[in-house]
Amino acid sequence: VTGVDISPELIEIARSKSPVSKSGVPTFAVSPADHLPRVDGATFDAVLVSLAIQNIENLQGTFDECARVLKPDGKLFIVMNHPAFRVPKRSGWGWDDATKSQYRRVDAYLSESKEEIVMNPGKEAAAKVAGEKEASAKTVSFHRPLQLYFKKLQKAGFAVSRLEEWNSHKESQPGPRGAEENRIRKEIPMFLCLEGVRISSAK
């Protein structure tokens, strides 16, 4: 097992919490996803990119590197924010008073976008109410339509073999909208999982 992240701090946390298995201690490396110089080609059975692909700018380079390090027929698993329903700054929950129903508003989808996102909006909002200035950590989030992920995976030599849409298991506090909020969470998937099989080398 090898863990890779661009953040040295996150790698140190992973290293400190990593259990020792029968096969030994996992290897960790600080590296961007699109350039893995410490990882040999065709050595891994599987690659997992978990809730990170939407924060990575070089999508094609990342998929090409995944293909390079995977053995033939190796699998790539990608867990991401659902691009059809979670478009940074262009989607959100809405309430229809006429029908007493909650819905998901999506203002854009096919256009790619890049947005700066506050990591802890609740903390920043509380600071603003208190008249304080909160220096919130920020990240960059990229939106791409689903077809773009499929095209770039294909170009890297992958065939998408499975797609799953995952909803939220949160529960609302009791209230006039609680039951409807719980209902709509089960209908609108906020996460997406793709499984790709490496069928050829990256072009």
HELIX and SHEET records of a PDB file:
HELIX    1   1 PRO A    8  LYS A   17  1                                  10    
HELIX    2   2 ILE A   53  ASN A   55  5                                   3    
HELIX    3   3 LEU A   59  VAL A   69  1                                  11    
HELIX    4   4 PRO A  121  VAL A  129  1                                   9    
HELIX    5   5 LEU A  146  LYS A  155  1                                  10    
HELIX    6   6 GLY A  178  GLU A  187  1                                  10    
SHEET    1   A 2 THR A   2  ASP A   5  0                                        
SHEET    2   A 2 THR A  27  VAL A  30  1                                        
SHEET    1   B 4 PHE A  44  SER A  50  0                                        
SHEET    2   B 4 LEU A  70  ASN A  81  1                                        
SHEET    3   B 4 PHE A 191  ARG A 198 -1                                        
SHEET    4   B 4 PHE A 158  TRP A 166 -1                                        
SHEET    1   C 2 SER A  91  ASP A  96  0                                        
SHEET    2   C 2 SER A 101  VAL A 106 -1                                        
SHEET    1   D 2 SER A 113  VAL A 118  0                                        
SHEET    2   D 2 LYS A 138  HIS A 143 -1                                        
END                                                                             
